Amino acid sequence: MMDEAWTRHWVAARDAARVARAEHLAEAARKGTPAPSLWGDLRALVRDLINPPTSRQPKPACGEPENCQSAA
């Protein structure tokens, strides 16, 4: 039963990835830019692992000393 659920989720994720890739290729063709490749995706992944992109969400400020670990 667990294998069936895992397989369904894996198939859904694979299908979603294929749709996203097709949309990405279509967008590249519309803009006239080179089509993305697996090598480019791997380079971007490694780049993000080495230098993670900055978080766009501000970290919550520590309001009360009792709830803040750094206030100890």
DAHU-V243133 format. One record per run of one state. SS is the DSSP state (alpha for helix, beta for strand, coil for the rest). FROM is the first residue (numbers start at 0). LEN is the number of residues. If there is no record, write none. Layout:
ss = (SS/SS)
from = (FROM/FROM)
len = (LEN/LEN)
This chain:
ss = (coil/alpha/coil/alpha/coil/alpha/coil)
from = (0/1/31/37/50/68/71)
len = (1/30/6/13/18/3/1)
